[in-house]
C-alpha cells in the first residue's frame, strides 16, 4: 500500500571509487518517469554546464536505459546519449557536421536532437552508434580519457 507515501522526482547519488583525494567521483542524477517527460534540453544543458564549470567533469550523458542498451558497446566505459559531454575539446572535430555542439570549460557538450530522443528513433540510434564508433576508435570512450 503506497497511500500516504511519496516518491522523489529527482534522486542524486555520489560515489567515489576510493579514499584517494583525486579519484573519480560518479554523480548519478535519476529522474522519475513522470518528471522525465517534463525535462527539456535547456534544463539538462544547464545542469551539465554548472557541473563542468564548478567540477572537473569528465563525462555526462542524458540517456534512457533503452537507448543505452541499443548504443552501448562492450569494452567501452562511456555511452553516447541524447546529450553527451566529454572533457576533450578535440572531439569537436570528430563529430558529424549536423550535430549541435557547445564548447564548455574543458570539453564539448553535444546533442543528437533538440527534442528528447526515444530508443525507437532508429535514425538517431544509428547516429549515436556512428559517433560511438568514431570516438571509440580514438579511445575517447574509456577511462581515463
Secondary structure, DSSP 4 states (H G I P E B T S, - for coil): --TT----SEEEEEEESSS-TTS-EEEEEEE-HHHHTT--HHHHHHHHHHHHHHS---EEEE--HHHHHHH--TT-S----SEEEES-GGGGGGS-TTSEEEE-SSSEEEES-SSPPPTT-HHHHHHHHHHHHHHHHTTTTSS--
